Amino acid sequence: LVQPVYDLIGSVDQIKSEAWYNVVHETFHSP
């Protein structure tokens, strides 16, 4: 693969990680 593809995959993976963190945070910290 070419570098821009790796960058894109990395960005998507980071977004997924942040989204998952937000879901978990909201799930376990909501009243």
MARBA-3410 file (N, C-alpha, C, O; in Angstrom, 1 decimal):
31
0.8,-1.2,0.0,0.0,0.0,0.0,0.9,1.2,0.0,2.0,1.2,0.4 ~ 0.3,2.3,-0.5,1.0,3.6,-0.5,0.8,4.4,0.8,-0.2,4.1,1.5 ~ 1.7,5.3,1.1,1.6,6.0,2.4,0.2,6.7,2.7,-0.3,6.5,3.8 ~ -0.4,7.4,1.7,-1.7,8.0,2.0,-2.7,7.0,2.5,-3.6,7.4,3.3 ~ -2.6,5.8,2.0,-3.6,4.8,2.4,-3.4,4.4,3.9,-4.3,4.3,4.6
-2.1,4.3,4.2,-1.8,4.0,5.6,-2.3,5.1,6.5,-2.8,4.9,7.6 ~ -2.1,6.4,6.1,-2.5,7.6,6.8,-4.0,7.5,7.0,-4.6,7.8,8.1 ~ -4.7,7.2,5.9,-6.2,7.1,6.0,-6.7,6.0,7.0,-7.5,6.3,7.8 ~ -6.1,4.8,6.9,-6.4,3.8,7.8,-6.1,4.2,9.2,-7.0,3.9,10.1 ~ -5.0,4.9,9.5,-4.7,5.3,10.8,-5.7,6.3,11.3,-6.1,6.3,12.5
-6.2,7.2,10.4,-7.1,8.2,10.8,-8.5,7.6,11.2,-9.1,7.9,12.2 ~ -8.9,6.6,10.4,-10.2,5.9,10.6,-10.1,5.1,12.0,-11.0,5.1,12.8 ~ -8.9,4.5,12.2,-8.7,3.7,13.4,-8.8,4.6,14.6,-9.3,4.2,15.6 ~ -8.2,5.8,14.5,-8.2,6.7,15.6,-9.6,7.2,15.9,-10.0,7.3,17.1 ~ -10.4,7.5,14.8,-11.7,7.9,15.0,-12.6,6.8,15.7,-13.4,7.1,16.6
-12.4,5.6,15.2,-13.1,4.5,15.9,-12.7,4.4,17.3,-13.6,4.2,18.2 ~ -11.5,4.5,17.7,-11.0,4.4,19.0,-11.7,5.5,19.9,-12.1,5.3,21.0 ~ -11.7,6.7,19.4,-12.3,7.9,20.1,-13.8,7.7,20.3,-14.3,7.9,21.3 ~ -14.4,7.2,19.2,-15.9,7.0,19.3,-16.2,5.9,20.3,-17.1,6.0,21.1 ~ -15.4,4.8,20.3,-15.6,3.7,21.2,-15.4,4.2,22.6,-16.2,3.9,23.5
-14.4,5.0,22.9,-14.1,5.6,24.2,-15.3,6.4,24.6,-15.7,6.3,25.8 ~ -15.8,7.2,23.7,-17.0,8.1,24.1,-18.2,7.2,24.4,-18.9,7.5,25.4 ~ -18.4,6.1,23.7,-19.6,5.3,24.0,-19.4,4.6,25.3,-20.4,4.6,26.1 ~ -18.2,4.1,25.6,-18.0,3.5,26.9,-18.1,4.5,28.0,-18.7,4.2,29.1 ~ -17.6,5.7,27.8,-17.6,6.7,28.9,-19.1,7.1,29.2,-19.4,7.2,30.3
-19.8,7.3,28.1,-21.2,7.7,28.3,-22.0,6.5,29.0,-22.9,6.8,29.8 ~ -21.7,5.3,28.6,-22.5,4.2,29.1,-22.2,4.0,30.6,-23.2,3.7,31.3 ~ -21.0,4.1,31.0,-20.7,3.8,32.4,-20.7,5.0,33.3,-20.7,4.8,34.5 ~ -20.8,6.2,32.8,-20.8,7.4,33.6,-22.1,8.1,33.6,-22.3,9.1,34.3 ~ -23.1,7.7,32.8,-24.4,8.3,32.8,-25.2,7.9,34.0,-25.0,6.8,34.5
-26.0,8.8,34.6,-26.8,8.4,35.7,-27.9,7.4,35.4,-28.6,7.0,36.3
END
